[in-house]
Amino acid sequence: MEAIMSLDMVATRAINGIEVGETKQEAIHLITSFVESNYIRKTTLADMGSLPIKDAVVLNERHGIEFVVNDGKVMGFKIKKGMV
């Protein structure tokens, strides 16, 4: 995607695309791709140690989520007030 977009912007883009002739599948792909690349999956939260460090860095830079890293593994996280 061109720039970091919000989920609202992506959903609006998907709806506008449908209105001009794109398929529902294209809209779904646009939204799910955005979510998969920008949000932590629930299963990952259950097994925080499986979150790659590079993904933790991206989430920290984009969303201000701070991660506890020990021995090269993500051990936990905290979200600053006002970030959610």
The first five atom37 places (N, CA, C, CB, O) and aatype in JSON, in Angstrom:
{
  "aatype": [12, 6, 0, 9, 12, 15, 10, 3, 12, 19, 0, 16, 1, 0, 9, 2, 7, 9, 6, 19, 7, 6, 16, 11, 5, 6, 0, 9, 8, 10, 9, 16, 15, 13, 19, 6, 15, 2, 18, 9, 1, 11, 16, 16, 10, 0, 3, 12, 7, 15, 10, 14, 9, 11, 3, 0, 19, 19, 10, 2, 6, 1, 8, 7, 9, 6, 13, 19, 19, 2, 3, 7, 11, 19, 12, 7, 13, 11, 9, 11, 11, 7, 12, 19],
  "atom_mask": [
    [1, 1, 1, 1, 1],
    [1, 1, 1, 1, 1],
    [1, 1, 1, 1, 1],
    [1, 1, 1, 1, 1],
    [1, 1, 1, 1, 1],
    [1, 1, 1, 1, 1],
    [1, 1, 1, 1, 1],
    [1, 1, 1, 1, 1],
    [1, 1, 1, 1, 1],
    [1, 1, 1, 1, 1],
    [1, 1, 1, 1, 1],
    [1, 1, 1, 1, 1],
    [1, 1, 1, 1, 1],
    [1, 1, 1, 1, 1],
    [1, 1, 1, 1, 1],
    [1, 1, 1, 1, 1],
    [1, 1, 1, 0, 1],
    [1, 1, 1, 1, 1],
    [1, 1, 1, 1, 1],
    [1, 1, 1, 1, 1],
    [1, 1, 1, 0, 1],
    [1, 1, 1, 1, 1],
    [1, 1, 1, 1, 1],
    [1, 1, 1, 1, 1],
    [1, 1, 1, 1, 1],
    [1, 1, 1, 1, 1],
    [1, 1, 1, 1, 1],
    [1, 1, 1, 1, 1],
    [1, 1, 1, 1, 1],
    [1, 1, 1, 1, 1],
    [1, 1, 1, 1, 1],
    [1, 1, 1, 1, 1],
    [1, 1, 1, 1, 1],
    [1, 1, 1, 1, 1],
    [1, 1, 1, 1, 1],
    [1, 1, 1, 1, 1],
    [1, 1, 1, 1, 1],
    [1, 1, 1, 1, 1],
    [1, 1, 1, 1, 1],
    [1, 1, 1, 1, 1],
    [1, 1, 1, 1, 1],
    [1, 1, 1, 1, 1],
    [1, 1, 1, 1, 1],
    [1, 1, 1, 1, 1],
    [1, 1, 1, 1, 1],
    [1, 1, 1, 1, 1],
    [1, 1, 1, 1, 1],
    [1, 1, 1, 1, 1],
    [1, 1, 1, 0, 1],
    [1, 1, 1, 1, 1],
    [1, 1, 1, 1, 1],
    [1, 1, 1, 1, 1],
    [1, 1, 1, 1, 1],
    [1, 1, 1, 1, 1],
    [1, 1, 1, 1, 1],
    [1, 1, 1, 1, 1],
    [1, 1, 1, 1, 1],
    [1, 1, 1, 1, 1],
    [1, 1, 1, 1, 1],
    [1, 1, 1, 1, 1],
    [1, 1, 1, 1, 1],
    [1, 1, 1, 1, 1],
    [1, 1, 1, 1, 1],
    [1, 1, 1, 0, 1],
    [1, 1, 1, 1, 1],
    [1, 1, 1, 1, 1],
    [1, 1, 1, 1, 1],
    [1, 1, 1, 1, 1],
    [1, 1, 1, 1, 1],
    [1, 1, 1, 1, 1],
    [1, 1, 1, 1, 1],
    [1, 1, 1, 0, 1],
    [1, 1, 1, 1, 1],
    [1, 1, 1, 1, 1],
    [1, 1, 1, 1, 1],
    [1, 1, 1, 0, 1],
    [1, 1, 1, 1, 1],
    [1, 1, 1, 1, 1],
    [1, 1, 1, 1, 1],
    [1, 1, 1, 1, 1],
    [1, 1, 1, 1, 1],
    [1, 1, 1, 0, 1],
    [1, 1, 1, 1, 1],
    [1, 1, 1, 1, 1]
  ],
  "atom_positions": [
    [[0.83, -1.17, 0.0], [0.0, 0.0, 0.0], [0.88, 1.24, 0.0], [-0.95, -0.01, 1.2], [1.99, 1.23, 0.55]],
    [[0.39, 2.28, -0.61], [1.18, 3.5, -0.8], [1.75, 4.03, 0.51], [0.34, 4.56, -1.46], [2.96, 4.14, 0.66]],
    [[0.92, 4.35, 1.42], [1.33, 4.9, 2.7], [0.62, 4.13, 3.79], [1.02, 6.43, 2.81], [-0.31, 3.36, 3.51]],
    [[1.05, 4.33, 5.0], [0.36, 3.66, 6.1], [-1.05, 4.22, 6.16], [1.12, 3.85, 7.46], [-1.25, 5.42, 6.34]],
    [[-2.01, 3.34, 6.02], [-3.4, 3.74, 6.01], [-4.08, 3.2, 7.26], [-4.12, 3.23, 4.72], [-3.59, 2.26, 7.88]],
    [[-5.19, 3.78, 7.62], [-5.98, 3.25, 8.72], [-6.94, 2.2, 8.16], [-6.76, 4.39, 9.46], [-7.18, 2.15, 6.96]],
    [[-7.46, 1.38, 9.04], [-8.43, 0.38, 8.62], [-9.66, 1.05, 8.02], [-8.83, -0.52, 9.8], [-10.24, 0.54, 7.06]],
    [[-10.07, 2.18, 8.58], [-11.21, 2.92, 8.03], [-10.95, 3.32, 6.57], [-11.5, 4.19, 8.87], [-11.82, 3.18, 5.72]],
    [[-9.75, 3.8, 6.31], [-9.4, 4.22, 4.94], [-9.4, 3.03, 3.99], [-8.02, 4.9, 4.93], [-9.85, 3.15, 2.85]],
    [[-8.9, 1.89, 4.45], [-8.86, 0.7, 3.6], [-10.28, 0.21, 3.31], [-8.04, -0.43, 4.28], [-10.59, -0.16, 2.18]],
    [[-11.15, 0.2, 4.35], [-12.53, -0.23, 4.15], [-13.26, 0.71, 3.19], [-13.27, -0.29, 5.49], [-14.02, 0.26, 2.33]],
    [[-13.03, 2.0, 3.33], [-13.65, 2.97, 2.42], [-13.18, 2.74, 1.0], [-13.32, 4.41, 2.86], [-13.98, 2.78, 0.07]],
    [[-11.89, 2.49, 0.83], [-11.33, 2.21, -0.5], [-11.96, 0.96, -1.1], [-9.79, 2.05, -0.42], [-12.27, 0.92, -2.29]],
    [[-12.16, -0.07, -0.26], [-12.76, -1.32, -0.74], [-14.21, -1.09, -1.18], [-12.7, -2.4, 0.36], [-14.64, -1.61, -2.21]],
    [[-14.96, -0.33, -0.4], [-16.36, -0.04, -0.74], [-16.43, 0.77, -2.03], [-17.07, 0.73, 0.41], [-17.24, 0.48, -2.91]],
    [[-15.58, 1.78, -2.14], [-15.55, 2.58, -3.37], [-15.18, 1.73, -4.58], [-14.56, 3.75, -3.22], [-15.7, 1.94, -5.68]],
    [[-14.29, 0.78, -4.37], [-13.9, -0.11, -5.46], [-15.07, -0.94, -5.97], [0.0, 0.0, 0.0], [-15.23, -1.13, -7.17]],
    [[-15.88, -1.44, -5.05], [-17.05, -2.22, -5.44], [-18.02, -1.35, -6.24], [-17.76, -2.81, -4.19], [-18.6, -1.8, -7.22]],
    [[-18.17, -0.11, -5.79], [-19.09, 0.79, -6.48], [-18.65, 1.12, -7.9], [-19.22, 2.07, -5.7], [-19.49, 1.48, -8.73]],
    [[-17.37, 0.99, -8.2], [-16.89, 1.28, -9.56], [-16.57, 0.0, -10.34], [-15.64, 2.16, -9.5], [-15.94, 0.06, -11.4]],
    [[-17.03, -1.15, -9.83], [-16.93, -2.36, -10.62], [-15.94, -3.43, -10.17], [0.0, 0.0, 0.0], [-15.86, -4.48, -10.79]],
    [[-15.19, -3.18, -9.08], [-14.32, -4.23, -8.59], [-15.17, -5.31, -7.92], [-13.26, -3.66, -7.59], [-16.31, -5.05, -7.52]],
    [[-14.62, -6.5, -7.79], [-15.39, -7.6, -7.2], [-15.34, -7.55, -5.68], [-14.85, -8.95, -7.69], [-14.49, -6.9, -5.08]],
    [[-16.29, -8.25, -5.06], [-16.3, -8.37, -3.61], [-15.04, -9.09, -3.13], [-17.56, -9.11, -3.12], [-14.5, -8.77, -2.07]],
    [[-14.57, -10.06, -3.92], [-13.35, -10.78, -3.56], [-12.15, -9.84, -3.5], [-13.08, -11.91, -4.57], [-11.29, -9.98, -2.63]],
    [[-12.08, -8.88, -4.42], [-10.99, -7.9, -4.4], [-11.08, -7.03, -3.15], [-11.03, -7.02, -5.68], [-10.06, -6.7, -2.54]],
    [[-12.29, -6.65, -2.77], [-12.48, -5.84, -1.57], [-12.07, -6.62, -0.32], [-13.95, -5.38, -1.45], [-11.38, -6.09, 0.56]],
    [[-12.49, -7.86, -0.26], [-12.13, -8.7, 0.88], [-10.62, -8.88, 0.97], [-12.82, -10.08, 0.78], [-10.04, -8.8, 2.05]],
    [[-9.99, -9.11, -0.17], [-8.53, -9.28, -0.19], [-7.83, -8.0, 0.28], [-8.05, -9.65, -1.62], [-6.87, -8.07, 1.04]],
    [[-8.3, -6.85, -0.16], [-7.71, -5.58, 0.25], [-7.76, -5.42, 1.77], [-8.43, -4.41, -0.44], [-6.77, -5.06, 2.4]],
    [[-8.92, -5.68, 2.34], [-9.1, -5.51, 3.79], [-8.32, -6.56, 4.57], [-10.59, -5.6, 4.15], [-7.61, -6.21, 5.51]],
    [[-8.43, -7.82, 4.19], [-7.73, -8.87, 4.95], [-6.22, -8.74, 4.83], [-8.17, -10.24, 4.47], [-5.51, -9.02, 5.8]],
    [[-5.72, -8.33, 3.69], [-4.27, -8.12, 3.54], [-3.78, -7.02, 4.48], [-3.92, -7.77, 2.08], [-2.73, -7.15, 5.11]],
    [[-4.55, -5.95, 4.56], [-4.19, -4.85, 5.45], [-4.17, -5.33, 6.9], [-5.17, -3.68, 5.29], [-3.22, -5.06, 7.64]],
    [[-5.22, -6.02, 7.31], [-5.32, -6.49, 8.69], [-4.19, -7.46, 9.01], [-6.68, -7.15, 8.95], [-3.55, -7.36, 10.06]],
    [[-3.92, -8.41, 8.11], [-2.87, -9.39, 8.35], [-1.5, -8.75, 8.48], [-2.85, -10.41, 7.23], [-0.66, -9.24, 9.23]],
    [[-1.26, -7.67, 7.77], [0.06, -7.05, 7.83], [0.19, -5.98, 8.91], [0.39, -6.46, 6.51], [1.3, -5.5, 9.16]],
    [[-0.91, -5.59, 9.55], [-0.85, -4.49, 10.51], [-1.31, -4.82, 11.92], [-1.65, -3.38, 10.01], [-1.11, -4.0, 12.83]],
    [[-1.91, -5.95, 12.14], [-2.42, -6.27, 13.46], [-1.9, -7.6, 13.94], [-3.93, -6.27, 13.45], [-1.6, -8.48, 13.14]],
    [[-1.8, -7.76, 15.26], [-1.33, -9.01, 15.86], [-2.47, -10.01, 15.87], [-0.79, -8.77, 17.3], [-3.58, -9.7, 16.29]],
    [[-2.19, -11.21, 15.42], [-3.22, -12.26, 15.43], [-3.45, -12.77, 16.85], [-2.81, -13.43, 14.51], [-2.53, -12.79, 17.67]],
    [[-4.68, -13.16, 17.13], [-5.04, -13.67, 18.45], [-4.2, -14.89, 18.81], [-6.54, -14.03, 18.49], [-3.8, -15.03, 19.97]],
    [[-3.91, -15.76, 17.85], [-3.1, -16.95, 18.14], [-1.67, -16.56, 18.49], [-3.1, -17.91, 16.93], [-1.02, -17.23, 19.29]],
    [[-1.18, -15.47, 17.9], [0.17, -15.0, 18.23], [0.21, -14.48, 19.65], [0.62, -13.91, 17.24], [1.2, -14.69, 20.36]],
    [[-0.85, -13.8, 20.07], [-0.9, -13.3, 21.45], [-0.82, -14.45, 22.45], [-2.17, -12.49, 21.68], [-0.21, -14.32, 23.51]],
    [[-1.44, -15.58, 22.11], [-1.41, -16.73, 22.99], [-0.01, -17.33, 23.08], [-2.4, -17.79, 22.52], [0.35, -17.92, 24.1]],
    [[0.78, -17.19, 22.01], [2.14, -17.72, 21.98], [3.09, -16.59, 21.58], [2.25, -18.92, 20.98], [3.67, -16.6, 20.49]],
    [[3.25, -15.62, 22.47], [4.02, -14.42, 22.17], [5.44, -14.73, 21.71], [4.07, -13.53, 23.39], [6.0, -13.96, 20.93]],
    [[6.01, -15.83, 22.16], [7.37, -16.19, 21.77], [7.53, -16.46, 20.29], [0.0, 0.0, 0.0], [8.65, -16.47, 19.78]],
    [[6.42, -16.68, 19.58], [6.5, -16.97, 18.15], [6.49, -15.7, 17.3], [5.35, -17.87, 17.73], [6.68, -15.77, 16.08]],
    [[6.27, -14.54, 17.92], [6.26, -13.29, 17.16], [7.69, -12.93, 16.77], [5.6, -12.13, 17.99], [8.53, -12.73, 17.64]],
    [[7.97, -12.87, 15.47], [9.33, -12.51, 15.05], [9.7, -11.1, 15.53], [9.46, -12.59, 13.51], [8.86, -10.21, 15.56]],
    [[10.97, -10.93, 15.89], [11.46, -9.64, 16.39], [11.19, -8.54, 15.37], [12.96, -9.72, 16.71], [10.81, -7.43, 15.74]],
    [[11.38, -8.85, 14.06], [11.17, -7.82, 13.04], [9.72, -7.34, 13.03], [11.55, -8.36, 11.65], [9.47, -6.16, 12.78]],
    [[8.76, -8.23, 13.31], [7.35, -7.83, 13.39], [7.11, -6.98, 14.63], [6.44, -9.07, 13.42], [6.33, -6.03, 14.59]],
    [[7.77, -7.31, 15.73], [7.65, -6.52, 16.95], [8.16, -5.1, 16.72], [8.42, -7.18, 18.12], [7.57, -4.14, 17.2]],
    [[9.26, -4.98, 15.98], [9.82, -3.66, 15.67], [8.84, -2.85, 14.84], [11.17, -3.8, 14.93], [8.62, -1.67, 15.11]],
    [[8.24, -3.47, 13.83], [7.27, -2.77, 12.98], [6.07, -2.32, 13.8], [6.81, -3.68, 11.81], [5.61, -1.19, 13.65]],
    [[5.56, -3.19, 14.65], [4.4, -2.83, 15.48], [4.75, -1.72, 16.46], [3.9, -4.06, 16.25], [3.92, -0.86, 16.77]],
    [[5.98, -1.73, 16.95], [6.42, -0.66, 17.83], [6.48, 0.66, 17.08], [7.79, -0.98, 18.44], [6.0, 1.68, 17.58]],
    [[7.04, 0.65, 15.9], [7.18, 1.88, 15.11], [5.83, 2.42, 14.66], [8.06, 1.64, 13.91], [5.6, 3.63, 14.7]],
    [[4.94, 1.55, 14.22], [3.65, 1.99, 13.67], [2.63, 2.32, 14.74], [3.1, 0.94, 12.77], [1.84, 3.25, 14.58]],
    [[2.63, 1.54, 15.83], [1.54, 1.65, 16.8], [1.99, 1.95, 18.22], [0.75, 0.4, 16.79], [1.15, 2.06, 19.11]],
    [[3.29, 2.07, 18.46], [3.78, 2.39, 19.79], [3.68, 1.27, 20.8], [0.0, 0.0, 0.0], [3.76, 1.51, 22.0]],
    [[3.5, 0.04, 20.32], [3.42, -1.11, 21.23], [4.84, -1.44, 21.68], [2.72, -2.35, 20.54], [5.73, -1.62, 20.84]],
    [[5.05, -1.53, 22.98], [6.36, -1.86, 23.51], [6.4, -3.35, 23.85], [6.69, -0.99, 24.75], [5.48, -3.88, 24.46]],
    [[7.48, -4.0, 23.46], [7.63, -5.43, 23.68], [8.74, -5.73, 24.66], [7.9, -6.14, 22.36], [9.76, -5.03, 24.7]],
    [[8.54, -6.76, 25.46], [9.56, -7.25, 26.36], [10.28, -8.37, 25.62], [8.95, -7.75, 27.74], [9.68, -9.39, 25.28]],
    [[11.57, -8.18, 25.38], [12.36, -9.16, 24.64], [13.43, -9.71, 25.58], [13.0, -8.54, 23.35], [14.16, -8.95, 26.22]],
    [[13.52, -11.03, 25.64], [14.51, -11.69, 26.49], [15.12, -12.84, 25.71], [13.87, -12.19, 27.82], [14.41, -13.72, 25.23]],
    [[16.42, -12.83, 25.58], [17.15, -13.9, 24.9], [16.65, -14.09, 23.46], [17.02, -15.21, 25.67], [16.54, -15.22, 22.98]],
    [[16.35, -12.97, 22.78], [15.94, -13.01, 21.39], [14.51, -13.41, 21.14], [0.0, 0.0, 0.0], [14.11, -13.61, 19.99]],
    [[13.7, -13.54, 22.21], [12.29, -13.92, 22.06], [11.4, -12.86, 22.7], [12.02, -15.31, 22.69], [11.74, -12.28, 23.73]],
    [[10.26, -12.64, 22.08], [9.28, -11.71, 22.63], [8.59, -12.41, 23.79], [8.25, -11.25, 21.55], [8.01, -13.48, 23.63]],
    [[8.66, -11.78, 24.96], [8.1, -12.4, 26.16], [6.79, -11.74, 26.61], [9.11, -12.35, 27.28], [6.06, -12.31, 27.42]],
    [[6.51, -10.56, 26.11], [5.29, -9.85, 26.49], [5.25, -8.51, 25.82], [0.0, 0.0, 0.0], [6.15, -8.16, 25.05]],
    [[4.21, -7.76, 26.09], [4.06, -6.45, 25.5], [3.22, -5.56, 26.39], [3.44, -6.55, 24.11], [2.52, -6.03, 27.28]],
    [[3.3, -4.26, 26.13], [2.41, -3.31, 26.79], [2.06, -2.22, 25.8], [3.06, -2.71, 28.08], [2.86, -1.83, 24.95]],
    [[0.85, -1.76, 25.94], [0.35, -0.72, 25.04], [0.19, 0.55, 25.86], [-1.02, -1.13, 24.36], [-0.45, 0.56, 26.91]],
    [[0.79, 1.62, 25.36], [0.72, 2.9, 26.08], [-0.72, 3.41, 26.07], [1.67, 3.94, 25.45], [-1.46, 3.18, 25.12]],
    [[-1.1, 4.11, 27.12], [-2.43, 4.71, 27.19], [-2.64, 5.62, 26.0], [-2.62, 5.49, 28.5], [-1.73, 6.34, 25.59]],
    [[-3.83, 5.57, 25.46], [-4.16, 6.42, 24.32], [-3.78, 5.84, 22.98], [0.0, 0.0, 0.0], [-4.05, 6.45, 21.95]],
    [[-3.16, 4.67, 22.96], [-2.74, 4.06, 21.7], [-3.81, 3.16, 21.12], [-1.48, 3.27, 21.91], [-3.73, 2.81, 19.94]],
    [[-4.8, 2.79, 21.89], [-5.82, 1.87, 21.41], [-7.07, 2.62, 21.05], [-6.12, 0.8, 22.43], [-8.05, 2.01, 20.62]]
  ]
}
